[in-house]
Amino acid sequence: MADSRKTNSLKALTTSPHARPWLAVVAEIPASVLAHAVWGSTPMAAVGMTLASGALTAATWWAGKETKPARRAHATISTAAGTAYLTAAAFTNPVGPVQLSLLAMGGATLAASWNVRKTLRTNPDGTAAATEATETGLLAKSLGKARLALRGEPKVEPNKVTAPYKITAPGELTNEEIGRRAQHIATELGISPTALRVVSDPDNAAFGQFVLVPEDMLVDGAPWPGPSAPGGSIIDPVVVGIYEDGDPEQFWFPADPSPKGDRNATHFLAAGMNGSGKSAGMTLAIVEALTRYDGIVWACDPSKGMQTFGPLLPYLDWVEMSQTGGEEMIDALSQVITARADELGRHGFKNWTPAAFKQLDMPYMVVWIEEAAKFFRNGTEMEGLVMEARSAGISVIISLQRPSSTSMPTDVREQLGGVLCFGVKGGTTADMALPDDVRDAGARPEAWENRKRGYNYLVAPGVDEERYAMKARTFAPPTDEEIERVLAAAPKTPAGPTTTAAAGQAYANRTRYDGAATAAADSPTPEAVSMGTEQTDARAEQLLERQINRDITDALGDDEDQADEMVLNSVDPDREINQVNTLWTFAKEEPKTPGRELSPEQAMAELLALLDEQRAAGAAFVGPKTFRPHYGKGNRLDRSRQWVSAQLNELADEGVHLEETEEPGTFRLLTPELAPA
C-alpha cells in the first residue's frame, strides 16, 4: 500500500503542469555536475555547448510562431536562461555558492512565472479552453492536427459565442472540410451538433467563424402571433416562426419590385418526414398569403386533403383533394402561365408587381401542391410549370417527405430556389433537400428527425445567408377557430379575368365551398360531393380530350377553316396515284397470355415475398433494379418501377424490412423481428 501511494505521488508530481517548471530547475544541478565532470577541462566542449544553447533558443522561437507573441517570448527567454546557466555552471563550479544562489533565485522566478501564467489561464466558466485553443491551435483532435487557430477574442453574448478563426495550414484544410467535421467538433466541445454553425468569410477563404449556441432556446416554441401584415401586400415578407436568436423567420414569394432589387420570385421545396410539422408550417405561410389584398392561393392534396386544408377551404380560390382534380389544376396552370406572362409583357411588366395587380386585376398566385410525390410517380409533368411560372407572378410550393430522384424529377428540383427543410430521416435525405454549402455550415435536420415538431432550416432569396444554417421553429399551430377568425376578416380577392379565362372549363367547374361554418362541419356545398369512380374517369377523359385538342390547335393553328383549307390545297385531285411496286407485310403481334391483376394488398405481399427470397439468397442490399424482372402488367408484381421505388422508400422509413444507405436507390436488407407471443 505504501509503495502504491509513493508511486501515485511520484506520478502526480511528474505530470502536474504546475510542477514541471520546478522539476526543470532542479534538473539543472545533476545536469551541470555531469557536464562539468565530463567536459569541464575541455575548451572545445565549452564552445560546442554555447552553440548548442543558441541553437536551442532559436528553435524555441521558431517553434512558437503559431502561439501568442507573449507566450513565444516567455518560452524563448526561459530556454535561453536555462541553457546559459547550464553552460556557465558546467565550466565553472556547479555546486559553488554563487552558482547555486543564482539557480535558486533565477530558477525560482522563472518557474513561478510559468505557474502564474497557468493559473491566469484557468477559468471555471470555461474560457480556459478558448485561451488554450488560441495559444496551441484549435480543435486538434477533431481536425487531425493543429491546423486552425483563433484570430481574435471570442465574442460572448447571452447564450451565444462567436469565435473567429483562421486556417493556419493553407492547402491542407478548407472551410468546407471544417463544416463537414462539425459533428466531430461538437463532440469535442461537448455540445449538441445543431448548436454549432460554421460561417465562412466571403472575402477570405482562410477565415471564418464558429457560432455556438449552447442552450436550445426553441424548446418551448412560440405561440402564433397572428398574421404579420393583415390587409397588406403579398410583396411584404411572410413570417412563419422564429430563429434561435429570437428574430422572425421570414421569406418572400414575389420578386423585389424596387429598381435596385436583386431578389427573384421564388418557388419553394417543403421537405420533412411524417410528424416533423411540415404541413402545419406551410399552413402558416398560406394563411399569411390569404390575408394579403393582392394574393390568391390554389392548393391540392390527394392524400390528406380535408385534414390539411380544413379551415382554409372557403378561402382558397381553387382547391382539389383528389389525384384527378390535382392533375386538372396542374394542366390548367400551363395555360394560365402563358396567358398571364403575355398580359404582363404587353403592358411592360418584366415581373409581377403590386402595380400589375392594380392595373390588370391580376393577383399574385401561390400554388401549394401537398404530397407532390404522388403526382410525380404517376407521370404528372411539372417541369414547364416551375420553369416558367415565376415571371408570370406565380410561386409554386412542392411539398413532400423525401426529395429523392425517385420522388421528383431533378429538373423540377433545380428550379426550386427556396427550401423549408423540417426534420428528415438520415443524412442522405438532408443532402437531397439542402444545398451543399448549407450542409457544410452545420445544418443538421436529421439530428431531430420528427422529435422536434416545427424545427427547420430556411434557404431563400432575400434571407441573410448567415441564417441558412441557423435553426428555426415555426409558430405553434393555431386552432381552426383562430384561422377562421383571421381569414373571415381578410380581403376576398378574385382571380381576375386573365387567370379565369386561361384556366377555362376546369376552373369554372372547380369544387367550391360556402363559408367557414360549412367547411368546419366537413360539409361542402352540393358541388363539392366526393367523386365516385365513374366521375373520376369522366374527369380524366375530359382532361385528356382538352390536352389532345390543345396539341391539335398548336400544330394546325387557331383557325380551323384555314387549317382544313391548307390540308385540302395540299392535295391535287387530278394527280394519278403512283403504282405500287412493293407489297409490304407487317409482322403480327403474338397473342399475349392474359396476365393476372393484383390488388394493392396482393402486390405488396408479393414484394415482401421477394424480399424474403433475397434474404434467403444471402443478399445484404436491394434496390429497384433488383426487382426489374418482375415489373409490368402480367408479371409477378404487376406494377411499374415507380411503384416499386415508392414502396421501398416507405419500407425504409418504417425501418423494419429495409434501412436507407448513403447511396441513393440502395437499401440495406433487415430481418424483421418477430413480436413476442
C-alpha positions in Angstrom: 0.0 0.0 0.0 2.8 2.3 0.9 4.6 1.6 -2.4 1.3 2.3 -4.2 0.9 5.7 -2.5 4.5 6.5 -3.3 4.1 5.6 -7.0 0.9 7.7 -7.3 2.5 10.7 -5.6 5.5 10.5 -7.9 3.2 10.2 -11.0 1.1 13.2 -9.8 4.3 15.2 -9.3 5.8 14.5 -12.7 2.5 15.0 -14.6 1.3 18.2 -12.9 1.6 21.2 -15.2 2.5 23.4 -12.1 5.3 21.1 -11.0 7.1 20.8 -14.4 8.9 24.2 -14.3 10.3 23.4 -10.8 11.4 20.0 -11.9 13.3 21.6 -14.8 15.0 23.9 -12.3 16.1 21.1 -10.0 17.3 19.0 -13.0 19.8 21.8 -13.8 22.0 20.6 -10.8 22.7 17.0 -11.8 23.0 18.0 -15.5 25.6 20.7 -14.7 27.5 18.4 -12.4 27.7 15.7 -15.0 28.7 18.1 -17.8 31.4 19.5 -15.5 32.8 16.0 -14.8 32.9 15.1 -18.5 33.8 18.3 -20.3 34.9 20.7 -17.6 38.5 20.8 -18.7 37.8 20.8 -22.5 37.7 24.3 -24.1 36.1 22.9 -27.3 33.3 21.4 -25.3 32.5 24.9 -23.9 32.3 26.2 -27.5 30.0 23.4 -28.5 27.7 23.8 -25.6 27.5 27.6 -26.2 26.5 27.0 -29.9 24.0 24.3 -28.9 22.4 26.6 -26.3 22.0 29.3 -29.0 20.5 26.8 -31.5 18.0 25.5 -28.9 17.0 29.1 -28.1 16.5 29.9 -31.8 14.5 26.6 -32.3 12.2 27.6 -29.4 11.5 31.0 -31.1 10.8 29.3 -34.4 8.5 26.6 -32.9 6.4 29.3 -31.1 5.4 31.1 -34.3 1.7 29.8 -34.1 1.3 30.9 -30.4 0.7 34.3 -29.0 3.7 36.7 -29.0 3.8 36.9 -25.2 3.9 33.1 -24.8 6.5 32.9 -27.6 8.8 35.4 -25.9 8.3 33.8 -22.4 9.3 30.4 -23.7 12.3 31.7 -25.6 13.6 33.7 -22.6 13.2 30.7 -20.3 15.1 28.4 -22.7 17.9 31.0 -23.1 18.3 31.4 -19.3 18.2 27.6 -18.7 20.8 26.7 -21.3 23.0 29.7 -20.4 23.1 28.6 -16.7 23.9 25.0 -17.7 26.8 26.1 -19.8 28.3 28.5 -17.3 27.9 26.1 -14.3 29.4 23.2 -16.3 32.7 25.1 -16.9 33.0 26.8 -13.5 31.7 25.2 -10.3 28.2 23.7 -10.5 27.9 23.4 -6.7 29.5 26.7 -5.8 27.6 29.1 -3.6 27.3 31.8 -6.3 26.0 29.3 -8.9 23.5 27.6 -6.6 22.3 31.0 -5.3 21.8 32.2 -8.9 19.9 29.0 -9.8 17.7 29.2 -6.7 16.7 32.8 -7.2 16.6 32.9 -11.1 15.2 29.4 -11.5 12.5 30.0 -8.9 11.5 33.2 -10.6 11.2 31.6 -14.0 9.3 28.6 -12.6 6.9 30.8 -10.6 6.3 32.9 -13.7 5.0 29.8 -15.5 2.8 28.9 -12.6 1.3 32.4 -12.6 0.7 32.1 -16.3 -1.0 28.7 -15.9 -3.2 30.0 -13.1 -4.4 33.0 -15.0 -5.4 30.7 -17.9 -7.7 28.7 -15.6 -11.4 29.8 -15.6 -14.2 27.9 -14.1 -16.6 29.3 -16.6 -14.9 27.5 -19.5 -12.9 30.3 -21.1 -9.7 28.4 -20.4 -10.5 26.1 -23.3 -10.7 29.1 -25.6 -7.5 30.5 -24.4 -5.7 27.2 -24.7 -7.1 26.8 -28.2 -5.9 30.3 -29.1 -2.3 29.5 -28.0 -1.8 25.9 -29.1 -4.1 25.5 -32.1 -7.9 24.9 -32.1 -9.6 21.6 -32.1 -6.6 19.4 -32.8 -8.5 16.2 -32.1 -11.4 16.7 -34.5 -9.3 18.2 -37.3 -6.4 15.8 -37.0 -3.7 18.3 -36.0 -3.4 21.9 -35.1 -4.3 23.5 -38.5 -6.7 26.1 -37.1 -6.3 29.0 -34.6 -8.5 31.7 -33.3 -7.8 35.1 -34.8 -9.3 37.2 -32.1 -11.0 37.1 -28.8 -14.3 35.2 -28.9 -17.4 37.4 -28.7 -19.5 36.2 -25.8 -23.2 37.1 -25.8 -26.1 35.7 -23.8 -26.3 32.0 -25.0 -24.1 32.7 -28.0 -20.4 32.6 -28.6 -18.8 33.8 -31.8 -15.2 32.7 -32.3 -13.4 33.9 -35.4 -10.8 31.5 -36.8 -8.1 31.4 -39.4 -6.7 28.4 -41.2 -3.0 28.1 -40.4 -2.2 25.3 -42.8 -3.2 26.6 -46.3 -3.7 23.8 -48.8 -4.4 21.3 -46.0 -7.7 22.5 -44.8 -10.7 24.4 -46.2 -13.9 25.8 -44.7 -15.9 23.1 -46.4 -13.9 20.4 -44.7 -14.4 22.2 -41.3 -18.2 22.2 -41.9 -18.2 18.5 -42.7 -16.4 17.9 -39.4 -18.9 20.0 -37.5 -20.3 17.0 -35.7 -16.9 15.9 -34.6 -16.1 19.4 -33.4 -19.4 19.5 -31.4 -18.4 16.2 -29.8 -15.0 17.6 -28.8 -16.7 20.7 -27.3 -19.4 18.7 -25.6 -22.4 20.5 -27.3 -25.3 19.5 -29.5 -24.4 19.1 -33.2 -27.2 21.6 -34.0 -25.7 24.1 -31.6 -22.7 24.8 -33.8 -22.5 26.6 -37.1 -19.6 27.3 -39.3 -19.7 30.7 -41.2 -17.2 31.2 -44.0 -15.7 34.7 -44.7 -16.9 35.6 -48.3 -13.8 37.8 -48.8 -11.1 35.4 -47.5 -11.2 31.6 -47.9 -8.8 31.2 -44.9 -11.1 33.0 -42.5 -14.4 32.0 -40.9 -16.1 31.9 -37.5 -17.7 29.3 -35.2 -21.1 30.3 -33.8 -22.0 28.3 -30.7 -25.5 28.4 -29.1 -25.2 26.1 -26.2 -28.8 26.3 -25.0 -31.7 25.5 -27.3 -34.0 28.5 -27.0 -36.6 27.0 -29.3 -37.6 24.1 -27.0 -40.8 25.8 -25.8 -41.6 27.3 -29.2 -43.6 30.5 -29.6 -47.3 31.0 -29.9 -48.7 32.2 -33.2 -49.0 36.0 -33.0 -51.4 36.2 -35.9 -50.8 37.4 -39.5 -47.8 39.7 -39.8 -49.3 42.1 -42.3 -53.2 41.7 -42.5 -54.6 43.6 -45.4 -51.1 44.3 -46.7 -49.4 43.3 -50.0 -48.0 39.9 -50.8 -44.8 41.8 -51.6 -44.3 42.1 -47.8 -42.4 39.2 -46.0 -44.2 36.1 -44.9 -43.5 35.3 -41.3 -43.8 31.7 -40.1 -41.7 31.3 -37.0 -38.6 32.5 -35.0 -34.9 31.8 -35.3 -32.9 30.6 -32.3 -31.7 34.1 -31.7 -35.3 35.4 -31.4 -35.5 37.1 -34.8 -38.5 36.4 -37.0 -38.2 33.6 -39.6 -39.5 35.2 -42.8 -39.3 34.9 -46.6 -40.8 36.4 -49.7 -42.8 34.9 -52.6 -42.6 37.7 -55.3 -39.5 39.5 -56.7 -38.3 42.7 -55.1 -40.1 45.4 -57.2 -37.6 48.2 -56.4 -35.3 49.2 -59.3 -32.2 48.0 -57.4 -33.8 44.9 -56.0 -31.9 41.7 -56.6 -34.4 39.3 -55.0 -36.2 37.0 -57.5 -39.6 35.5 -57.2 -39.2 32.0 -55.7 -40.6 28.5 -55.8 -40.2 26.5 -52.6 -39.5 22.9 -51.6 -41.0 21.9 -48.3 -39.4 18.7 -47.1 -39.9 16.7 -43.9 -40.8 13.3 -42.6 -44.1 12.3 -41.1 -44.7 14.2 -37.8 -42.0 16.9 -38.5 -44.6 19.7 -38.7 -44.2 20.3 -42.4 -47.9 20.7 -43.2 -48.6 22.8 -40.2 -45.7 25.1 -41.0 -46.8 25.6 -44.6 -50.3 26.3 -43.4 -48.9 29.3 -41.6 -47.4 30.5 -44.9 -50.7 30.0 -46.7 -52.6 31.9 -44.0 -50.1 34.8 -44.5 -50.7 34.8 -48.2 -54.5 34.7 -47.8 -54.5 37.8 -45.6 -52.9 40.0 -48.3 -55.2 42.0 -50.6 -53.3 41.1 -53.8 -52.7 37.4 -53.4 -54.7 34.2 -54.1 -53.9 30.5 -53.4 -54.6 27.3 -55.4 -54.0 24.1 -53.5 -54.2 20.4 -53.9 -53.6 17.4 -51.6 -54.6 13.9 -52.8 -53.8 12.3 -49.5 -54.9 14.3 -46.5 -57.0 17.0 -48.2 -59.6 17.8 -45.5 -57.0 17.3 -42.7 -54.6 19.6 -44.4 -56.9 22.3 -45.7 -59.7 22.2 -43.0 -60.4 25.9 -42.1 -58.7 27.2 -45.2 -61.2 25.6 -47.7 -63.6 28.6 -48.0 -60.8 31.0 -48.7 -58.7 29.0 -51.3 -59.5 30.2 -54.8 -59.2 26.6 -56.1 -58.7 23.5 -54.0 -58.6 19.9 -55.1 -58.4 16.8 -52.9 -58.1 14.0 -55.5 -55.4 12.9 -57.9 -57.6 13.6 -60.9 -58.6 17.0 -59.7 -55.0 17.9 -58.9 -53.9 16.9 -62.4 -56.7 19.1 -63.9 -55.4 22.1 -61.8 -51.8 21.5 -62.9 -52.9 21.2 -66.5 -54.8 24.4 -66.3 -51.8 26.2 -64.9 -49.8 25.6 -68.1 -52.4 27.8 -69.9 -52.6 30.3 -67.0 -48.9 30.9 -67.0 -48.8 31.7 -70.8 -51.8 34.0 -70.6 -50.5 35.9 -67.5 -47.0 36.2 -68.9 -48.3 37.5 -72.2 -50.6 40.0 -70.5 -47.8 41.3 -68.2 -45.5 41.6 -71.2 -48.0 43.6 -73.3 -48.2 46.2 -70.5 -44.4 46.4 -70.0 -44.0 44.3 -66.8 -40.9 42.1 -66.6 -42.2 40.6 -63.3 -45.3 40.8 -61.3 -45.6 43.8 -59.0 -48.4 45.3 -56.9 -48.8 47.8 -59.8 -49.7 44.9 -62.1 -52.5 43.9 -59.8 -53.9 47.4 -59.7 -53.6 47.9 -63.5 -54.5 44.4 -64.8 -56.6 43.0 -61.9 -54.1 40.1 -61.7 -53.3 39.0 -58.2 -50.1 37.1 -57.3 -50.7 33.3 -57.2 -49.3 30.8 -54.7 -49.8 27.2 -55.8 -49.5 24.7 -52.9 -49.0 21.1 -54.0 -49.0 18.9 -51.0 -47.9 15.2 -51.2 -46.4 16.1 -54.6 -44.6 12.7 -54.9 -47.9 11.1 -55.8 -48.2 13.3 -58.9 -44.6 12.7 -59.9 -44.9 9.0 -59.6 -48.0 8.9 -61.8 -46.2 10.8 -64.5 -47.6 14.3 -64.0 -45.3 16.8 -65.6 -44.3 19.9 -63.7 -41.0 20.9 -65.3 -42.6 23.5 -67.5 -44.7 24.8 -64.6 -41.8 25.6 -62.3 -39.5 26.8 -65.2 -42.0 29.4 -66.5 -44.3 30.4 -63.6 -42.1 32.9 -61.7 -42.2 35.6 -64.4 -46.0 35.2 -64.6 -46.4 36.1 -60.9 -46.8 32.5 -59.6 -44.9 30.8 -56.8 -45.2 27.0 -56.5 -44.7 25.1 -53.2 -43.7 21.5 -53.8 -44.3 19.6 -50.5 -43.2 16.0 -50.0 -41.4 13.9 -47.4 -38.3 12.9 -49.3 -37.0 14.8 -52.4 -35.2 11.9 -53.9 -34.8 11.3 -57.7 -37.5 8.6 -57.4 -39.9 11.0 -55.8 -39.4 14.0 -58.0 -37.5 14.8 -61.3 -34.2 16.5 -60.8 -35.2 19.2 -63.4 -38.0 20.2 -61.0 -35.8 20.2 -58.0 -33.3 22.5 -59.7 -35.9 25.2 -60.2 -36.9 25.4 -56.5 -34.9 28.4 -55.3 -36.3 28.2 -51.7 -36.2 25.4 -49.2 -38.0 24.9 -45.9 -36.4 21.7 -44.6 -38.0 20.2 -41.5 -36.7 17.1 -39.7 -35.7 14.3 -42.0 -34.7 10.7 -41.6 -31.0 10.4 -42.3 -28.2 12.5 -43.7 -28.8 11.3 -47.3 -32.3 12.9 -47.3 -30.8 16.1 -45.8 -28.2 16.2 -48.6 -31.1 16.0 -51.1 -33.0 18.8 -49.5 -30.4 21.4 -48.6 -27.6 23.0 -50.7 -24.1 21.6 -50.1 -22.7 24.9 -48.6 -25.6 25.0 -46.0 -24.8 21.4 -45.0 -21.1 22.3 -44.8 -22.0 25.2 -42.5 -23.6 22.8 -40.0 -27.3 22.4 -40.9 -28.3 19.0 -39.4 -32.1 18.4 -39.8 -31.5 14.7 -39.4 -30.4 15.3 -35.8 -34.0 15.8 -34.5 -36.0 13.8 -37.2 -39.6 14.2 -36.1 -38.9 14.5 -32.4 -38.9 18.4 -32.5 -42.1 19.4 -34.4 -41.7 22.6 -36.4 -37.8 22.8 -36.3 -36.5 23.7 -39.7 -33.9 25.4 -41.8 -34.8 28.1 -44.3 -33.0 28.9 -47.5 -34.5 31.5 -49.8 -33.6 34.6 -51.8 -33.7 37.7 -49.6 -32.8 35.8 -46.4 -29.4 36.6 -44.9 -27.1 33.8 -46.0 -25.6 33.6 -42.5 -29.1 32.4 -41.3 -29.2 29.5 -43.8 -27.7 27.1 -41.3 -29.4 28.7 -38.2 -32.2 26.5 -37.0 -35.6 28.0 -36.6 -39.0 26.8 -35.4 -42.4 27.6 -36.8 -45.0 29.1 -34.5 -47.2 26.7 -32.5 -50.1 25.7 -34.9 -53.1 27.9 -34.4 -56.5 26.4 -33.8 -59.1 26.1 -36.6 -61.2 28.7 -34.9 -58.2 31.2 -34.8 -57.6 30.6 -38.5 -61.2 31.1 -39.4 -61.5 34.3 -37.4 -58.4 35.8 -39.1 -59.4 34.7 -42.7 -63.0 35.8 -42.2 -61.7 39.4 -41.8 -59.2 39.1 -44.7 -59.7 40.6 -48.2 -61.6 38.3 -50.6 -59.6 38.6 -53.8 -60.9 37.2 -57.1 -58.5 35.5 -59.6 -59.1 38.2 -62.2 -60.2 37.9 -65.9 -56.8 36.8 -67.4 -56.4 33.9 -65.0 -60.1 32.9 -65.1 -60.2 32.8 -68.9 -57.0 30.9 -69.3 -58.0 28.2 -66.7 -61.1 27.6 -68.8 -63.8 25.0 -68.1 -61.8 23.2 -65.4 -61.7 26.3 -63.3 -65.3 27.1 -64.0 -66.3 23.6 -62.8 -64.0 23.5 -59.8 -65.1 22.3 -56.4 -66.3 25.2 -54.3 -67.3 25.7 -50.6 -69.6 28.0 -48.8 -68.3 29.9 -45.8 -66.3 28.9 -42.8 -69.1 27.2 -40.9 -69.7 24.7 -43.8 -66.1 23.9 -44.1 -65.7 23.4 -40.4 -68.6 20.9 -40.4 -66.9 18.9 -43.1 -69.9 19.5 -45.3 -69.2 21.0 -48.7 -71.8 22.5 -51.0 -73.6 20.2 -53.3 -71.0 20.9 -56.0 -68.3 19.6 -53.6 -69.5 16.0 -53.3 -66.8 13.3 -53.4 -66.3 11.8 -56.7 -67.0 8.2 -57.4 -65.1 6.0 -59.9 -67.3 7.0 -62.9 -66.9 10.7 -62.1 -63.2 10.3 -61.7 -62.9 8.5 -65.1 -65.1 11.2 -66.7 -62.9 14.0 -65.4 -59.8 12.1 -66.6 -61.2 11.7 -70.1 -62.2 15.4 -70.2 -58.6 16.3 -69.2 -57.2 14.1 -71.9 -59.5 15.5 -74.5 -58.6 19.0 -73.6 -54.9 18.2 -73.9 -55.4 16.5 -77.3 -57.4 19.4 -78.6 -54.6 21.8 -77.5 -52.0 19.8 -79.2 -54.0 19.8 -82.5 -54.6 23.5 -82.2 -50.9 24.1 -81.6 -50.0 22.0 -84.7 -52.6 23.4 -87.1 -53.3 26.9 -85.7 -56.3 28.5 -84.2 -58.3 29.0 -87.5 -59.9 25.6 -88.2 -61.2 26.6 -91.6 -57.8 27.8 -92.6 -56.2 24.6 -91.4 -58.7 22.5 -93.3 -58.1 24.6 -96.4 -54.3 24.1 -96.1 -54.8 20.3 -95.9 -57.2 20.3 -99.0 -55.0 22.6 -101.1 -52.0 20.3 -100.5 -53.7 17.5 -102.5 -54.1 17.6 -106.3 -57.3 15.6 -107.1 -56.3 15.1 -110.8 -52.9 13.6 -109.9 -52.7 9.9 -110.6 -51.8 7.6 -107.8 -48.3 6.1 -108.2 -48.2 2.4 -109.0 -47.3 0.2 -106.0 -44.0 -1.7 -106.7 -43.5 -3.4 -103.4 -46.0 -5.1 -101.2 -45.2 -4.6 -97.5 -46.4 -7.0 -94.9 -46.2 -6.4 -91.2 -45.5 -8.9 -88.6 -48.4 -9.7 -86.4 -48.0 -9.4 -82.6 -48.1 -12.7 -80.9 -51.2 -13.0 -78.7 -50.3 -12.4 -75.1 -51.4 -14.7 -72.3 -53.8 -12.7 -70.1 -51.8 -11.6 -67.0 -53.3 -11.6 -63.6 -54.3 -8.3 -62.0 -53.2 -7.8 -58.4 -54.9 -5.7 -55.7 -52.6 -3.3 -53.8 -52.5 -5.7 -50.9 -51.6 -8.6 -53.1 -48.8 -6.6 -54.9 -47.4 -5.6 -51.5 -47.4 -9.2 -50.3 -45.5 -10.3 -53.4 -42.9 -7.5 -52.8 -42.4 -8.7 -49.2 -42.1 -12.3 -50.5 -39.4 -11.2 -52.9 -37.6 -9.5 -50.0 -37.7 -12.8 -48.1 -36.3 -14.6 -51.2 -33.4 -12.1 -51.3 -32.7 -12.7 -47.6 -32.7 -16.5 -48.2 -30.2 -16.0 -51.0 -27.9 -14.1 -48.7 -28.3 -10.6 -50.2 -27.3 -7.7 -48.0 -28.6 -4.8 -50.2 -31.5 -4.4 -52.6 -32.9 -1.6 -54.8 -35.5 -1.1 -57.5 -33.2 -2.7 -60.1 -33.2 -5.9 -58.0 -36.8 -6.5 -59.0 -36.6 -5.4 -62.7 -37.7 -8.9 -64.0 -40.9 -8.6 -62.0 -42.0 -5.1 -63.3 -45.0 -4.5 -65.6 -48.5 -5.8 -66.1 -48.9 -9.5 -66.0 -45.6 -10.1 -64.2 -45.2 -11.1 -60.7 -45.6 -7.7 -59.1 -48.0 -6.4 -61.8 -46.7 -2.9 -61.0 -44.4 -0.3 -62.5 -40.8 0.6 -61.4 -42.1 3.8 -59.9 -44.5 1.9 -57.6 -41.6 -0.4 -56.5 -39.4 2.6 -55.7 -42.1 4.2 -53.7 -42.8 1.1 -51.7 -39.1 0.5 -51.0 -38.8 4.1 -49.7 -41.8 3.6 -47.4 -40.4 0.4 -46.1 -37.1 2.1 -45.4 -39.0 4.8 -43.5 -40.6 2.2 -41.3 -37.2 0.6 -40.6 -38.5 -2.9 -40.3 -37.7 -4.6 -43.6 -35.2 -2.1 -45.1 -32.8 0.7 -44.0 -31.5 3.6 -46.0 -27.9 3.8 -47.1 -25.7 6.7 -48.2 -26.1 5.5 -51.8 -29.4 6.7 -53.3 -31.6 3.9 -54.5 -29.9 1.2 -52.4 -31.3 -0.2 -49.2 -29.9 -2.4 -46.5 -31.9 -5.6 -46.1 -33.1 -6.1 -42.5 -34.5 -9.2 -40.8 -37.9 -8.3 -39.2 -38.0 -9.2 -35.5 -41.0 -11.4 -34.5 -43.3 -10.0 -31.9 -43.3 -11.9 -28.6 -46.1 -14.4 -28.2 
